[in-house]
Amino acid sequence: MSTVLITGATSGIGKACAYLFAEQNYNLILCGRRSEKLNELEKELSKQTKVHTLQFDVRFREDVFKAIESIPSEFKAIDILINNAGNAHGLHSIQEGSLDDWDAMIDGNVKGLLYVSKAIIPTMIDRNQGFIVNIGSIAGKEVYLNGNVYCASKFAVNALNKSMRLDLNQYNIRVSGIHPGLVETEFSDVRFKGDSERAKQVYKGYKALQAEDIADIIHFVVTRPYHVNIEDLIVYPTAQASATMLNKNEN
């Protein structure tokens, strides 16, 4: 039975992946910052498959390596890594942006992805197999007004995804980047620091992608025959044509 490790597993895309992969009888290693949410997931999904949880914040290097080192032997052979953890903080011009917001995005979206990958890749190399899925964003393909540092962090994810494929090709490790457009999750609540009314406006007037849509795509990508590697995939809701073009019904 294959084992999948999911970062940012307590909400949004990560949580949807946890449910879908549990249904498909994968062993799960679920990682997140919120122990209460992790415990709830473990209790529920353990009815379907084997689940191990790791509580840590991907921004903190020592915590990442300590947590992954603690993985029990029966879960050590990780077949799939889903680098999903990450956030947007604020939506301001470069001159008005918060340094704390910048640090949070760079530390979580870029350095966190690197730390987790660094901790897990050696076991994949030893086994000469594995699949790394990096969750990027359309913001990593196209810059938009006031997106600056968030876009920069996701451009970095796009570059790291491509670099991983080059570096790990000789070890038979598949690497794929999934770049969603607008997905209705806690994303906007976090970006707008709990301003739920402002967050709701982001998804008003059209049907946004749902976390389950992205989980389904990830599952499709990782279940292709091993000689097939979908390296880069952009997905929009039908109403969205680019990072800045959205067909909203204002009625």
C-alpha positions as CSV (number, residue, x, y, z in Angstrom):
1,M,0.0,0.0,0.0
2,S,1.4,3.4,-1.0
3,T,2.0,6.2,1.5
4,V,1.3,9.9,0.9
5,L,2.5,12.8,3.0
6,I,0.4,16.0,2.8
7,T,1.5,19.3,4.2
8,G,-1.2,21.8,5.1
9,A,-3.6,18.9,5.6
10,T,-6.0,20.5,8.0
11,S,-7.9,22.7,5.6
12,G,-8.6,23.5,1.9
13,I,-6.8,21.5,-0.8
14,G,-4.7,19.5,1.7
15,K,-7.8,18.4,3.6
16,A,-9.6,17.4,0.4
17,C,-6.6,15.4,-0.6
18,A,-6.6,13.6,2.8
19,Y,-10.2,12.5,2.3
20,L,-9.8,11.5,-1.3
21,F,-6.5,9.5,-0.7
22,A,-8.1,7.8,2.3
23,E,-11.0,6.7,0.1
24,Q,-8.4,5.2,-2.2
25,N,-6.7,3.3,0.7
26,Y,-3.4,5.2,0.8
27,N,-1.6,5.3,4.1
28,L,-1.6,8.9,5.2
29,I,0.9,11.2,6.9
30,L,-1.0,14.4,7.6
31,C,0.9,17.5,8.5
32,G,-0.3,20.8,9.9
33,R,0.0,23.5,12.5
34,R,-3.3,22.9,14.3
35,S,-3.2,19.8,16.5
36,E,-6.9,19.8,17.2
37,K,-7.7,19.7,13.5
38,L,-5.1,16.9,12.9
39,N,-6.6,14.9,15.8
40,E,-10.1,15.2,14.2
41,L,-8.8,14.1,10.8
42,E,-6.9,11.2,12.3
43,K,-10.0,10.0,14.2
44,E,-12.2,10.2,11.2
45,L,-9.9,8.9,8.5
46,S,-8.4,6.1,10.6
47,K,-11.7,4.3,10.0
48,Q,-10.7,3.9,6.3
49,T,-6.9,3.6,6.4
50,K,-3.7,4.0,8.4
51,V,-3.1,7.6,9.5
52,H,-0.1,9.2,11.2
53,T,-0.2,13.0,12.0
54,L,2.7,15.4,12.4
55,Q,2.1,18.8,14.1
56,F,4.6,21.4,12.9
57,D,4.9,24.7,11.0
58,V,6.8,24.3,7.7
59,R,8.5,27.7,8.3
60,F,10.7,26.3,11.1
61,R,13.5,24.2,9.8
62,E,14.3,22.3,13.0
63,D,10.7,21.5,13.6
64,V,10.3,20.1,10.1
65,F,13.3,17.8,10.3
66,K,12.5,16.7,13.8
67,A,8.9,15.8,12.9
68,I,9.8,13.9,9.7
69,E,12.6,12.0,11.5
70,S,10.0,10.8,14.1
71,I,7.8,9.1,11.4
72,P,7.3,5.4,12.4
73,S,9.0,2.8,10.4
74,E,5.8,1.5,8.8
75,F,5.2,5.0,7.3
76,K,8.9,5.8,6.4
77,A,8.6,4.7,2.7
78,I,6.9,7.8,1.4
79,D,5.7,7.3,-2.2
80,I,4.0,10.7,-2.7
81,L,4.8,14.1,-1.2
82,I,2.2,16.8,-1.7
83,N,3.8,20.1,-0.9
84,N,0.5,22.0,-0.2
85,A,1.3,24.2,2.8
86,G,1.4,27.9,2.1
87,N,-0.5,31.1,2.4
88,A,-1.1,34.6,1.1
89,H,-0.8,37.5,3.6
90,G,-2.2,40.9,2.7
91,L,-2.8,42.5,-0.7
92,H,-0.8,45.7,-0.8
93,S,1.5,47.6,-3.2
94,I,5.2,46.9,-2.8
95,Q,5.7,50.3,-1.0
96,E,2.9,49.6,1.5
97,G,3.5,45.9,2.1
98,S,4.2,44.5,5.6
99,L,7.6,43.0,6.3
100,D,6.0,40.4,8.5
101,D,3.6,39.4,5.7
102,W,6.5,39.1,3.3
103,D,8.5,36.9,5.7
104,A,5.4,34.7,6.3
105,M,4.9,34.1,2.6
106,I,8.5,33.5,1.7
107,D,9.1,31.3,4.8
108,G,6.0,29.3,4.2
109,N,5.6,29.1,0.4
110,V,9.3,28.8,-0.5
111,K,11.5,27.8,2.4
112,G,8.9,25.5,3.9
113,L,8.5,23.6,0.6
114,L,12.3,23.3,0.5
115,Y,12.6,22.1,4.1
116,V,10.0,19.4,3.7
117,S,11.4,18.2,0.3
118,K,14.9,18.2,1.7
119,A,13.8,15.9,4.5
120,I,12.0,13.4,2.3
121,I,13.9,13.3,-1.0
122,P,16.8,11.1,0.4
123,T,14.4,8.2,1.1
124,M,13.0,8.5,-2.4
125,I,16.5,8.5,-3.9
126,D,17.3,5.4,-1.9
127,R,14.3,3.6,-3.3
128,N,14.8,5.0,-6.8
129,Q,11.1,6.1,-6.9
130,G,8.7,8.6,-5.7
131,F,6.4,11.5,-6.7
132,I,6.6,15.1,-5.5
133,V,3.6,17.3,-6.2
134,N,4.1,21.0,-5.6
135,I,1.0,23.2,-5.3
136,G,1.7,26.4,-7.0
137,S,-0.7,29.0,-8.2
138,I,-1.6,31.0,-11.3
139,A,0.2,33.8,-9.3
140,G,3.4,31.8,-10.2
141,K,2.7,32.2,-13.9
142,E,1.3,35.8,-14.1
143,V,1.9,38.8,-11.8
144,Y,-1.2,40.9,-10.8
145,L,-1.6,44.2,-9.1
146,N,-0.6,44.2,-5.4
147,G,0.4,40.5,-5.7
148,N,4.1,41.3,-5.7
149,V,5.7,39.1,-2.9
150,Y,3.0,36.4,-3.0
151,C,3.5,36.2,-6.8
152,A,7.2,36.1,-6.3
153,S,6.9,33.2,-3.8
154,K,4.8,31.3,-6.3
155,F,7.1,32.1,-9.2
156,A,9.8,30.5,-7.0
157,V,7.6,27.4,-6.5
158,N,7.3,27.2,-10.3
159,A,11.1,27.4,-10.7
160,L,11.7,24.9,-7.9
161,N,9.3,22.4,-9.4
162,K,11.1,22.6,-12.7
163,S,14.5,22.4,-11.0
164,M,13.4,19.3,-9.0
165,R,12.5,17.5,-12.1
166,L,15.9,18.1,-13.6
167,D,17.8,17.2,-10.5
168,L,15.8,14.1,-9.6
169,N,15.3,12.7,-13.1
170,Q,18.3,10.4,-12.7
171,Y,16.6,8.8,-9.6
172,N,13.4,7.9,-11.4
173,I,11.4,10.4,-9.2
174,R,8.4,12.1,-10.8
175,V,7.7,15.8,-10.1
176,S,4.6,17.8,-10.9
177,G,3.4,21.4,-10.4
178,I,-0.3,22.1,-10.0
179,H,-1.2,25.8,-10.5
180,P,-4.8,26.6,-9.6
181,G,-6.7,29.8,-10.3
182,L,-9.4,30.9,-7.8
183,V,-10.2,28.2,-5.3
184,E,-12.8,28.7,-2.6
185,T,-11.0,27.8,0.6
186,E,-9.7,29.7,3.7
187,F,-7.2,31.3,1.4
188,S,-8.9,34.7,1.3
189,D,-9.8,34.7,5.0
190,V,-6.1,34.4,5.7
191,R,-5.0,36.9,3.1
192,F,-7.5,39.5,4.5
193,K,-6.6,38.6,8.1
194,G,-10.0,37.3,9.1
195,D,-12.1,39.9,7.3
196,S,-14.7,37.3,6.2
197,E,-17.0,39.8,4.4
198,R,-14.1,40.9,2.2
199,A,-13.1,37.3,1.7
200,K,-16.6,36.4,0.6
201,Q,-16.6,39.0,-2.2
202,V,-13.7,37.2,-3.8
203,Y,-15.9,34.3,-4.6
204,K,-19.2,36.1,-5.3
205,G,-20.9,36.1,-8.7
206,Y,-19.3,33.0,-10.2
207,K,-18.5,29.4,-9.4
208,A,-15.0,29.1,-8.0
209,L,-12.9,26.0,-8.0
210,Q,-13.4,23.8,-5.0
211,A,-10.7,22.1,-2.9
212,E,-12.1,18.8,-4.0
213,D,-11.6,19.7,-7.7
214,I,-7.9,20.2,-7.1
215,A,-7.6,17.0,-5.0
216,D,-9.2,15.1,-7.9
217,I,-6.7,16.5,-10.3
218,I,-3.8,15.6,-8.0
219,H,-5.1,12.1,-7.7
220,F,-5.3,11.8,-11.5
221,V,-1.8,13.1,-11.9
222,V,-0.2,10.7,-9.4
223,T,-2.1,7.6,-10.7
224,R,-0.9,7.8,-14.3
225,P,1.3,4.9,-15.4
226,Y,4.8,5.4,-14.0
227,H,6.3,6.2,-17.3
228,V,3.9,9.2,-17.5
229,N,4.8,12.5,-15.7
230,I,2.4,15.4,-16.0
231,E,5.0,18.1,-15.2
232,D,3.0,21.3,-15.2
233,L,-0.8,21.8,-15.0
234,I,-2.8,25.1,-14.8
235,V,-6.4,24.9,-13.8
236,Y,-9.0,27.7,-13.7
237,P,-12.7,27.9,-12.9
238,T,-14.6,28.3,-16.1
239,A,-15.4,31.9,-15.2
240,Q,-11.7,32.8,-15.0
241,A,-9.5,33.5,-18.1
242,S,-6.4,34.8,-16.5
243,A,-5.1,36.1,-13.1
244,T,-7.0,39.3,-13.7
245,M,-9.9,38.4,-16.0
246,L,-13.0,37.0,-14.3
247,N,-16.5,36.8,-15.7
248,K,-18.7,37.7,-12.7
249,N,-22.4,37.9,-12.7
250,E,-23.1,41.0,-10.6
251,N,-26.9,40.3,-10.3
